[in-house]
Amino acid sequence: MSGFLGDKSKMTVHHLANRKSECNIYHIEMKDREYFTPDTLDCAKSKDYEFCKFCID
């Protein structure tokens, strides 16, 4: 399982192992999901994703 999931529609990245109900990741459409290689926050940040305020401190 991936560690991080990006929501391209909101440009937000979520930490899957620490997800909260407020993240609503199950409502992210398949076309808006992005997985990162390498699977790191640095990779997501380099693509201009903002960290989710609920699952990433």
C-alpha positions as CSV (number, residue, x, y, z in Angstrom):
1,M,0.0,0.0,0.0
2,S,1.2,3.5,-0.8
3,G,2.0,5.8,2.0
4,F,0.7,9.0,0.5
5,L,-2.2,9.9,-1.8
6,G,-2.5,13.1,-3.7
7,D,-5.8,14.7,-4.6
8,K,-5.2,16.5,-7.9
9,S,-8.5,18.5,-7.7
10,K,-7.5,20.1,-4.4
11,M,-3.7,19.7,-4.7
12,T,-3.7,18.1,-1.2
13,V,-1.6,15.1,-0.1
14,H,-2.8,12.7,2.5
15,H,-0.9,10.2,4.8
16,L,-2.8,7.0,4.3
17,A,-1.5,5.3,7.5
18,N,-2.7,8.4,9.6
19,R,-5.9,9.3,7.7
20,K,-8.8,10.8,9.6
21,S,-12.5,10.8,8.7
22,E,-12.2,14.6,7.9
23,C,-9.8,13.7,5.0
24,N,-12.7,12.2,2.9
25,I,-10.2,10.3,0.8
26,Y,-12.9,7.8,-0.3
27,H,-14.6,10.7,-2.1
28,I,-11.5,11.5,-4.3
29,E,-12.4,10.4,-7.8
30,M,-10.0,7.9,-9.5
31,K,-9.0,10.5,-12.1
32,D,-7.9,12.9,-9.3
33,R,-5.8,10.4,-7.4
34,E,-2.0,10.6,-7.6
35,Y,0.5,8.3,-6.1
36,F,4.1,9.4,-5.8
37,T,7.4,7.8,-6.9
38,P,9.3,7.9,-4.6
39,D,6.5,7.7,-2.1
40,T,7.6,10.6,0.0
41,L,6.3,13.9,1.2
42,D,9.2,15.6,-0.4
43,C,8.1,14.2,-3.8
44,A,4.5,15.5,-3.2
45,K,5.8,18.9,-2.1
46,S,8.0,19.2,-5.2
47,K,4.8,18.8,-7.3
48,D,3.2,21.7,-5.3
49,Y,0.9,19.6,-3.2
50,E,-0.2,21.1,0.2
51,F,-0.2,18.8,3.3
52,C,-3.6,17.7,4.6
53,K,-4.2,19.6,7.9
54,F,-5.9,16.5,9.4
55,C,-3.5,13.6,8.7
56,I,-0.1,15.3,8.3
57,D,1.2,17.3,11.2
